[in-house]
Amino acid sequence: MTVKLNKEKQEQFNQAKQEFINSIKNGESQEAQGEAYSKMLDSLQEGLMADAREAARQEAELYSATTNADAMLTAEQRKFYNEINTTVGTKDDTLLPQETVDRIFEDMTTERPLLSKIGLKNAGLRLKFLASETTGVAVWGKIFGEIKGQLDATFNEEESISSKLTAFVVIPKDLKDFGPAWIERFVRLQIEEAFAVALELAFLTGDGNDKPIGLDRDINNGTTAGSITTYPKKTAEGTLTFADSTTTVKELTSVFKYHSKTEEKKDAEGNVIKESRALAVAGKVVLVVNPSDEWDVKTQYTFLNANGTYVTALPYNLDIVESEAQTQGEVLTFVTGRYDAYLGGGINVKQFDQTLALEDLDLYTAKQFAYGRARDIKASAIWTLNIADATIPVA
């Protein structure tokens, strides 16, 4: 579930989260990013503890010490969270209970529209998947007869791990007093929020350096230094103004036409080795917009109809999602199903004691592998957003 704190704590957390996002997007030092991340977790921890204490007080008035929430955990979960401050992850990496991992994944893809539209998949114990592009035609014929047509599929078995995602989990030592259900929620929400922020950033704008290759990256022009290949940001394909209904149709027609063909592949000598082919993209194009720009866009396609009702509509069933990771003043479009985004393996938890000694807190690391890369250069595009002040038109 999306983190929901009381108003004051929620505002503090949102501000800290935005500062962390800005630190990464601005390419600040690892120390600065780490400090911003710590502030975000501190803010989240304070809010969750306040929430836990209030909820525990309310439950104490209704239930016995063994609450319904505890009873809903599996035996494996209860054992894990009862022992988290004593034996879990003290020497070796310990897998988070699968039920908790499933809940984290479900909540991230349900509550984060961008991760859902990208099609984030959990690849299980190994980050291994089949990426395919199909061509050809199917021809009817007799059963057991000569094959008249062939569907050619180029399957590429991907097993390389693009990055290892690490989140720090802070657990107050006295949290055990609230019982395993509260510890499970406390751990789960921290991992979920930290992973979701990092994954949105990486899948949108990751440069490939120890992270996935983002949707806004030019995958055909990587630069290799040593064993690391990084990818530059794409240039904008055009400008979107949403100035009026006629202009909006023309602009979005250009967007859909851009995405309606696959990329033509050529070898070093310029010979075509893979021809471009048409794609049906109606209802499959997503426009990612920064929250501060979303309302400017909505203003341009909100109308007062003849019945005196405000309606919002865009042509071609364009799907708009907001993301704090999206650059302000730009929008990004992509075709669902044409970006491979995977999480691999369980979430490993290990106590972190190398550099920090905190009297009232236990610090853990939670790690998971991630992979992300577009199928080809036409799967996504950047567009400059240029919206002038406008009044809401009447239909």
LUMFIFI-513592 format. One record per residue (C-alpha): x, y, z; residue number from 1; residue in one letter. Coordinates in Angstrom, 3 decimals. Layout:
x	y	z	nr	rest
X	Y	Z	NUM	a
...
REM end
This chain:
x	y	z	nr	rest
0.000	0.000	0.000	1	m
1.096	3.596	-0.536	2	t
2.524	5.131	2.603	3	v
-0.102	7.304	4.309	4	k
0.936	9.155	7.435	5	l
-0.686	11.946	9.383	6	n
-0.701	15.276	7.553	7	k
2.391	16.777	9.183	8	e
4.508	13.625	8.896	9	k
3.321	13.012	5.321	10	q
4.423	16.500	4.229	11	e
7.825	16.016	5.866	12	q
8.262	12.627	4.213	13	f
7.192	13.894	0.769	14	n
9.701	16.743	1.003	15	q
12.509	14.391	2.066	16	a
11.627	11.962	-0.730	17	k
11.712	14.734	-3.332	18	q
15.122	15.880	-2.067	19	e
16.400	12.298	-2.468	20	f
15.024	12.104	-6.015	21	i
16.588	15.468	-6.886	22	n
19.926	14.356	-5.465	23	s
20.024	11.338	-7.776	24	i
18.726	13.178	-10.846	25	k
21.249	15.987	-10.337	26	n
24.138	13.508	-10.180	27	g
25.253	14.539	-6.708	28	e
28.010	12.649	-4.902	29	s
27.376	9.271	-3.279	30	q
27.756	10.959	0.108	31	e
25.093	13.537	-0.724	32	a
22.755	10.861	-2.083	33	q
23.318	8.750	1.009	34	g
22.562	11.686	3.283	35	e
19.359	12.483	1.366	36	a
18.355	8.815	1.504	37	y
18.966	8.693	5.256	38	s
16.823	11.779	5.775	39	k
14.025	10.184	3.748	40	m
14.164	7.005	5.849	41	l
14.356	9.002	9.080	42	d
11.229	10.889	8.086	43	s
9.457	7.666	7.110	44	l
10.500	5.970	10.334	45	q
9.193	8.806	12.489	46	e
5.855	8.743	10.711	47	g
5.508	4.964	10.851	48	l
6.407	4.838	14.540	49	m
3.824	7.503	15.334	50	a
1.287	5.575	13.288	51	d
2.242	2.279	14.960	52	a
1.914	3.697	18.466	53	r
-1.490	5.201	17.737	54	e
-2.803	2.070	16.045	55	a
-1.408	-0.132	18.796	56	a
-3.157	2.014	21.386	57	r
-6.443	1.668	19.538	58	q
-6.053	-2.086	19.120	59	e
-5.175	-2.517	22.768	60	a
-8.625	-1.234	23.604	61	e
-10.265	-3.878	21.431	62	l
-8.031	-6.954	21.337	63	y
-5.837	-9.041	23.551	64	s
-2.056	-8.990	23.291	65	a
-2.214	-11.511	20.413	66	t
-3.915	-9.332	17.821	67	t
-5.794	-10.359	14.724	68	n
-2.989	-8.795	12.673	69	a
-0.466	-11.198	14.198	70	d
-2.770	-14.142	13.560	71	a
-2.925	-13.256	9.854	72	m
0.817	-13.831	9.454	73	l
2.080	-17.239	8.402	74	t
4.183	-19.288	10.815	75	a
7.274	-18.445	8.744	76	e
6.527	-14.727	8.935	77	q
5.899	-14.772	12.685	78	r
9.161	-16.645	13.271	79	k
11.127	-14.268	11.020	80	f
9.827	-11.039	12.575	81	y
9.972	-12.337	16.145	82	n
13.660	-13.120	15.618	83	e
14.632	-10.162	13.443	84	i
16.352	-8.338	16.304	85	n
18.227	-11.433	17.474	86	t
19.227	-13.904	14.763	87	t
17.964	-12.766	11.365	88	v
20.717	-11.673	9.017	89	g
23.373	-11.364	11.694	90	t
25.938	-13.480	9.827	91	k
24.529	-14.426	6.439	92	d
21.969	-13.013	4.059	93	d
18.481	-14.191	5.011	94	t
15.580	-14.290	2.585	95	l
12.595	-12.203	3.536	96	l
9.488	-14.437	3.819	97	p
7.975	-14.987	0.381	98	q
4.571	-13.742	1.541	99	e
6.126	-10.385	2.412	100	t
8.018	-10.246	-0.892	101	v
4.791	-10.958	-2.789	102	d
2.999	-8.229	-0.845	103	r
5.760	-5.709	-1.600	104	i
5.643	-6.543	-5.312	105	f
1.843	-6.444	-5.426	106	e
1.656	-3.103	-3.639	107	d
4.373	-1.526	-5.794	108	m
2.673	-2.523	-9.052	109	t
-0.810	-1.676	-7.780	110	t
-0.118	1.631	-6.087	111	e
2.513	2.886	-8.555	112	r
0.800	3.388	-11.945	113	p
4.125	3.794	-13.757	114	l
5.507	0.454	-12.570	115	l
2.216	-1.185	-13.504	116	s
2.141	0.320	-17.015	117	k
5.799	-0.556	-17.616	118	i
4.830	-4.143	-16.869	119	g
7.261	-4.860	-14.043	120	l
7.563	-8.621	-13.568	121	k
8.918	-10.751	-10.776	122	n
11.275	-13.257	-12.409	123	a
11.434	-15.529	-9.371	124	g
14.552	-16.993	-7.845	125	l
16.707	-16.264	-10.907	126	r
16.685	-13.194	-13.051	127	l
16.213	-15.159	-16.247	128	k
13.645	-14.477	-18.928	129	f
12.950	-14.813	-22.621	130	l
12.684	-11.670	-24.718	131	a
11.166	-12.233	-28.137	132	s
10.171	-10.402	-31.287	133	e
7.827	-12.357	-33.567	134	t
7.434	-11.994	-37.314	135	t
5.849	-13.989	-40.130	136	g
2.377	-15.270	-40.884	137	v
0.323	-18.266	-39.816	138	a
-1.141	-20.383	-42.639	139	v
-3.974	-22.872	-42.284	140	w
-3.225	-26.456	-43.340	141	g
-3.993	-30.067	-42.539	142	k
-3.094	-31.450	-39.164	143	i
0.203	-33.389	-39.453	144	f
0.525	-31.979	-42.976	145	g
3.364	-29.946	-44.384	146	e
3.949	-26.728	-42.504	147	i
2.712	-23.982	-44.821	148	k
3.840	-21.019	-42.790	149	g
6.177	-20.363	-39.967	150	q
6.066	-17.909	-37.154	151	l
9.668	-16.875	-36.735	152	d
10.492	-15.888	-33.201	153	a
13.876	-14.690	-32.141	154	t
14.171	-15.585	-28.505	155	f
16.987	-14.024	-26.564	156	n
17.590	-15.615	-23.197	157	e
18.592	-12.809	-20.877	158	e
20.362	-13.757	-17.697	159	e
22.635	-10.789	-17.149	160	s
21.871	-8.826	-14.028	161	i
21.744	-5.125	-14.678	162	s
21.935	-3.977	-11.095	163	s
21.641	-4.874	-7.456	164	k
19.123	-2.717	-5.642	165	l
19.920	-2.106	-1.989	166	t
17.725	-0.420	0.586	167	a
18.561	0.305	4.199	168	f
15.909	-0.730	6.703	169	v
15.841	0.919	10.101	170	v
14.207	-0.992	12.954	171	i
13.915	0.648	16.388	172	p
14.919	-1.830	19.064	173	k
11.701	-1.291	21.000	174	d
9.538	-2.060	17.943	175	l
9.420	-5.711	19.065	176	k
7.080	-4.556	21.807	177	d
4.402	-4.059	19.136	178	f
4.496	-7.680	17.956	179	g
5.508	-9.388	14.683	180	p
2.654	-7.925	12.618	181	a
3.824	-4.385	13.264	182	w
7.445	-5.286	12.599	183	i
6.384	-6.900	9.285	184	e
4.471	-3.771	8.253	185	r
7.311	-1.496	9.339	186	f
9.900	-3.448	7.342	187	v
7.634	-3.949	4.325	188	r
6.677	-0.292	3.940	189	l
10.282	0.881	4.184	190	q
11.458	-1.581	1.525	191	i
8.443	-0.907	-0.672	192	e
8.845	2.862	-0.619	193	e
12.625	2.803	-1.089	194	a
12.468	0.239	-3.913	195	f
9.569	1.986	-5.654	196	a
11.347	5.357	-5.715	197	v
14.603	3.788	-6.929	198	a
12.888	1.640	-9.577	199	l
10.874	4.523	-11.026	200	e
14.036	6.594	-11.286	201	l
15.988	3.749	-12.881	202	a
13.306	2.597	-15.327	203	f
12.714	6.170	-16.444	204	l
16.191	7.644	-16.536	205	t
18.801	5.047	-15.509	206	g
22.069	5.400	-17.450	207	d
23.049	1.716	-17.216	208	g
25.851	2.284	-14.712	209	n
24.968	-0.270	-12.005	210	d
21.317	0.337	-12.737	211	k
18.761	-0.488	-15.457	212	p
18.792	1.384	-18.779	213	i
15.946	3.875	-18.550	214	g
13.222	4.632	-21.054	215	l
14.708	8.055	-21.780	216	d
18.091	6.586	-22.825	217	r
19.535	6.144	-26.312	218	d
20.312	2.416	-26.283	219	i
22.103	2.635	-29.647	220	n
24.839	5.016	-28.532	221	n
26.356	3.609	-25.384	222	g
29.803	4.700	-24.251	223	t
32.061	2.066	-22.712	224	t
34.751	2.904	-20.191	225	a
36.462	-0.162	-18.810	226	g
33.744	-2.708	-18.102	227	s
30.952	-0.132	-17.694	228	i
28.709	1.022	-20.534	229	t
26.537	4.074	-20.011	230	t
23.845	5.466	-22.276	231	y
23.105	9.134	-23.010	232	p
19.705	10.728	-22.727	233	k
17.654	10.831	-25.912	234	k
16.984	14.101	-27.689	235	t
13.383	15.276	-27.870	236	a
11.408	14.077	-30.895	237	e
9.208	17.165	-30.898	238	g
7.066	19.499	-28.809	239	t
3.635	18.962	-27.288	240	l
1.511	22.036	-26.600	241	t
-2.066	20.691	-26.355	242	f
-2.950	24.189	-27.548	243	a
-6.406	23.304	-28.901	244	d
-8.337	20.261	-30.072	245	s
-7.034	20.374	-33.651	246	t
-3.441	20.887	-32.562	247	t
-3.733	18.137	-29.940	248	t
-4.937	15.625	-32.538	249	v
-2.036	16.496	-34.849	250	k
0.551	16.340	-32.073	251	e
-0.668	13.026	-30.701	252	l
-0.901	11.604	-34.208	253	t
2.837	12.254	-34.494	254	s
3.398	10.482	-31.171	255	v
1.457	7.393	-32.182	256	f
3.001	7.273	-35.650	257	k
6.478	7.399	-34.117	258	y
5.728	4.359	-31.979	259	h
3.785	2.422	-34.641	260	s
6.907	0.852	-36.202	261	k
9.833	-1.100	-34.828	262	t
13.362	0.080	-35.392	263	e
15.225	-0.872	-38.561	264	e
18.509	-2.538	-37.629	265	k
21.678	-2.117	-39.697	266	k
25.144	-3.579	-39.419	267	d
28.399	-1.587	-39.331	268	a
28.452	-1.410	-43.139	269	e
24.940	0.020	-43.307	270	g
23.263	-3.159	-44.514	271	n
19.771	-3.802	-43.184	272	v
19.868	-6.864	-40.930	273	i
16.391	-6.479	-39.452	274	k
13.615	-4.662	-41.225	275	e
11.173	-2.349	-39.528	276	s
7.674	-3.701	-39.085	277	r
4.340	-2.163	-38.206	278	a
2.965	-2.278	-34.665	279	l
-0.599	-1.899	-33.446	280	a
-0.233	0.658	-30.659	281	v
-3.796	1.940	-30.247	282	a
-4.561	2.053	-26.532	283	g
-0.992	1.008	-25.651	284	k
0.835	4.340	-25.515	285	v
1.556	5.833	-22.082	286	v
2.507	9.449	-21.445	287	l
4.580	10.022	-18.294	288	v
4.343	13.502	-16.810	289	v
5.748	15.214	-13.735	290	n
2.999	15.863	-11.115	291	p
3.564	19.610	-11.357	292	s
2.962	19.470	-15.133	293	d
0.028	17.073	-15.031	294	e
-2.529	19.730	-14.155	295	w
-1.311	21.994	-16.943	296	d
-1.871	19.140	-19.373	297	v
-5.287	18.325	-17.909	298	k
-6.341	21.937	-18.249	299	t
-5.774	21.730	-21.983	300	q
-8.127	18.801	-22.503	301	y
-10.817	19.549	-19.899	302	t
-14.025	20.833	-21.465	303	f
-17.358	22.203	-20.323	304	l
-19.945	20.385	-22.395	305	n
-23.423	21.510	-23.403	306	a
-24.894	19.935	-20.273	307	n
-22.731	22.085	-18.023	308	g
-20.505	19.167	-17.026	309	t
-16.727	19.198	-17.098	310	y
-15.279	16.291	-19.041	311	v
-11.703	15.283	-19.765	312	t
-10.722	13.391	-22.883	313	a
-7.715	12.865	-25.116	314	l
-7.739	11.212	-28.540	315	p
-6.526	7.660	-29.215	316	y
-7.009	6.526	-25.592	317	n
-3.668	7.983	-24.563	318	l
-2.931	6.875	-20.997	319	d
-1.397	9.528	-18.728	320	i
0.491	8.605	-15.554	321	v
2.419	10.864	-13.221	322	e
5.810	10.234	-11.707	323	s
7.982	12.329	-9.446	324	e
10.967	10.899	-11.327	325	a
9.881	12.470	-14.625	326	q
11.760	15.651	-15.572	327	t
9.625	18.779	-15.298	328	q
8.983	20.482	-18.625	329	g
9.297	17.198	-20.520	330	e
7.062	14.213	-21.055	331	v
8.024	10.692	-22.006	332	l
5.935	8.308	-24.071	333	t
6.364	4.549	-24.326	334	f
4.511	1.510	-25.606	335	v
3.380	-0.996	-22.999	336	t
5.019	-4.391	-23.444	337	g
8.058	-2.984	-25.268	338	r
10.226	-2.395	-22.210	339	y
11.580	-5.384	-20.299	340	d
11.496	-4.686	-16.553	341	a
12.232	-7.487	-14.120	342	y
12.993	-8.101	-10.481	343	l
14.973	-11.250	-9.754	344	g
15.495	-13.379	-6.705	345	g
14.095	-13.015	-3.226	346	g
14.839	-10.031	-1.032	347	i
17.952	-10.754	1.026	348	n
18.102	-9.150	4.453	349	v
21.325	-8.782	6.411	350	k
22.224	-6.838	9.516	351	q
24.378	-3.837	8.693	352	f
27.031	-3.140	11.298	353	d
30.136	-2.132	9.386	354	q
30.067	1.615	9.949	355	t
27.110	2.567	12.102	356	l
26.644	1.843	15.772	357	a
23.255	3.104	16.894	358	l
22.134	2.545	20.447	359	e
18.380	2.481	19.833	360	d
18.228	1.315	16.213	361	l
19.036	-1.859	14.318	362	d
20.061	-1.285	10.709	363	l
19.556	-3.877	7.986	364	y
20.134	-3.974	4.247	365	t
17.570	-5.399	1.863	366	a
18.872	-6.402	-1.581	367	k
17.219	-7.475	-4.806	368	q
18.330	-7.702	-8.441	369	f
16.717	-5.650	-11.199	370	a
16.891	-5.483	-14.990	371	y
15.442	-2.944	-17.402	372	g
15.932	-2.192	-21.099	373	r
13.760	-1.085	-24.017	374	a
13.188	-3.527	-26.905	375	r
14.417	-0.923	-29.403	376	d
14.859	2.815	-29.838	377	i
11.244	3.307	-30.999	378	k
9.759	1.877	-27.819	379	a
9.994	5.253	-26.079	380	s
10.473	8.926	-26.843	381	a
10.996	12.271	-25.139	382	i
8.856	15.299	-25.999	383	w
9.307	18.895	-24.865	384	t
6.252	20.234	-23.038	385	l
5.317	23.798	-23.935	386	n
1.938	24.769	-22.551	387	i
0.786	28.370	-22.548	388	a
-1.720	29.687	-20.016	389	d
-5.184	28.880	-21.237	390	a
-8.802	29.102	-20.165	391	t
-10.965	26.015	-20.111	392	i
-12.808	25.851	-23.441	393	p
-16.485	25.149	-23.917	394	v
-17.344	22.180	-26.114	395	a
REM end
